[in-house]
């Protein structure tokens, strides 16, 4: 049977660069993205055990969507990377979109926690940009 795995090749990462209060987002692509990972959060556990319980009883609390990171080859002139750096310096909550090759996407709000750089002999300058998600992650159907 043929694999149904989805290739990550062709994924695109965007930051919303529209002016505050704009009716529609202005999605600015971040170039030179090599890989991404995230949505690694989890819900908290609430202990609801009482004196009538015969074992621990729990409920799930609110989900914390965790963090998201992208690995990039740094481009000091890329509008997407410039916007990410500006968001980090401003400590501002920004909107992001990860678009998959099949046209579906996830959108979320996050803070740019860090934008470190690394370089060396016979290497390009790279960064693993870390985002802290605030609020829900919304999945958008292809073509929506």
Beta strands, then each sheet from edge to edge (+ up, - down):
strand 1: 12-16
strand 2: 27-29
strand 3: 33-38
strand 4: 42-47
strand 5: 58-64
strand 6: 67-73
strand 7: 94-99
strand 8: 105-115
strand 9: 126-140
sheet 1: 2+ 1- 7+ 8- 9+ 6- 3+
sheet 2: 4+ 5-
end
